[in-house]
């Protein structure tokens, strides 16, 4: 499995949002869902229209089997308002274009993100990048590693900081100042 990175530059995050907005409502919402909730792609792809109509998303995480209650952020709420009308509650949120009521698969989600990565010349990008991007920006805005650790269900703050790449940022900075 490849190691993926968060998208650290918020201007690049905004540019990617615009890229997806022009390309496809579904792909735009997929990216917004990932960077606004911190959910794993396996949990995002299981979401149905009815799951996102309230103030919170309530799911049982596929990996941990833990119940999760996630508030829908204002930017995500605005995008959902434009995407949901006319869709029945049982329909998958990220419906495949193959026909029937089936969600897109992990590989399609990966292809969608790789398209943006190629457009913006990003390396180390995969479906987990959205979750890590959420974590990285949440931490930069709040500096609350304990809350982020709880959101991610990590066992220690150190694991959370390493996961979102903050430790790597510190190492890179230290190395850039090192001289011998």
N, C-alpha and C positions, 0 to 999 in steps of 0.2 A: 504494500500500500504506500502510495506517495504521501509525503508530508506536505500539507498545504498551509498557506499563510492567510492571515486576515488582509483585507484591503485597508491599509492604514491611512491613506490620503482621502480625506472627506470630499475633496473636489473630484477625485476620481470616482468615488462612490456616487456622487451626484451625476457625473457624466454617464456612468453605467446605467443609472436609473433612467436617464433621458434616452439612452440607446435602446433599452428594453421598451420604454414607453412608445417609441416610434415603431418598434418592430412588432410587438404583440401585447395585448392587454394581459393575457395569461402569463407570459414570461415576465412582464413588469411586476405583476402581483406576486409571482413566485419569488423573485428577487427581494421585493419589499417584505414579504412574509419572513424570509430567512434572516434578513438584517434587522428586522424589528421585533422578532420574538426569540431568537436564539434557539429555535427548535432544530432538531436533527432532520435531515431530508426525509428519512423514513417516516417521521411523524407528520411532516408537512404534506407529503403526498397522500396521506390517509384522510386529510381534512375534507369535509363535505360542506356545502353551502350553509346548511343549518348550524354547523359548528362555529361559524364566525359572525352570526347575526346579533349576538349579545355583546356586552361590554368586555367579556372575557372568553378565551378559548379554554375549554376543559377537555383534557385528553389523558389517556393512560399511555405513558411513554413506552414505545415498543422495546427499547433496549433495557431500561431499568425496571419496567412494569410499575413505576410509581405514578400516582395521580398528579397531574400538573394543572395549574390554573394560571393562565397568562393573560394579562390585560392587553387589549388591542390598543396600540399607540394611536394618537391622532392622525399621523400621516398614513398609517395603514388603514384606519377607519375611512378616511377620505377616498382612498383607492378602492376599498371594498364597496363603498356607496355607488361608484360608477360601474362596478363589475357584477354585482349581485342581482340587480333587477331582472325579473323574468326567469330566474334560475330556480328550480325546485330545491327544497332543503336536502333531498337525498342525493343530489348530483355531486360528484366529486368536484372540488374547487379547481383542481388542475387536471381537467379532463383531457384525455387523449383525443387526438383528432382521428384516430383509427376507427371510431364508431362505437356505439354503445356507451354505457356509463362506466368507463374504466379510467383510472388516473394514469397520468404519464408515469413512466418507470424511472428508476434511478439513473439509468443510462441516458435517457432523454434529458433529464434535469442536468446531468453532467455536460451533455452536448450543448445545451442552452448556455450554460456558464462558460464553457470553453470558447464559444463564439464571441462572447464579450471579452474574454481574456485575450483572444487573438486580436480583436479590434483595438484594445487598449494596451497591447504588448505587456500583459501581466504574466508572471511565471508563478508556479506553485499554486495554481487555482483549481479547486474542485468543489463539489457540493458542500463540503464542510467549511469552505471559505466563508459562506454566508453566516454560519453560526459563530465562527471565530471573529468575523467582522463586527457582528453584534457585540460580542464580548469585549473586543478591543475598544470600541467606541463607548460602550457602557462604562468601562473602567476609566477611560480618559475623562469622561464627563463627571463621574461620581467619585472616583478613587475609592470605591467601596468594594474591596475584593471579597469580603465576607458575604455580601449580598450576591455577588456574581457567582461565588462558589456554590451558594445555595441554588441559584437559578440553574446552574449547570450540573448540580448533584455531584460535585467533586469532593474528594475526601480531605483535601487540604488547600489552603490559599496558594501554596507554592505550585501545586499542580495547575491551578487556575491561571496563575500568572504565566507559567511556561506555555500552557495551552494557547493563550491569546497572543503570545509573542512579545509580551512586555519584558520578560527576562532577556530575550534576544536583543531587544532595542537597547537595553542597558549594557549588555556585553559589546554590542557594536559601537556604542558611544565610547565606552572605556577603551576599546581597541583603537578607535580613531584618534584618541588623545595620547596613546602610548608611544613612547620613543625610547630608543636605547642607544 
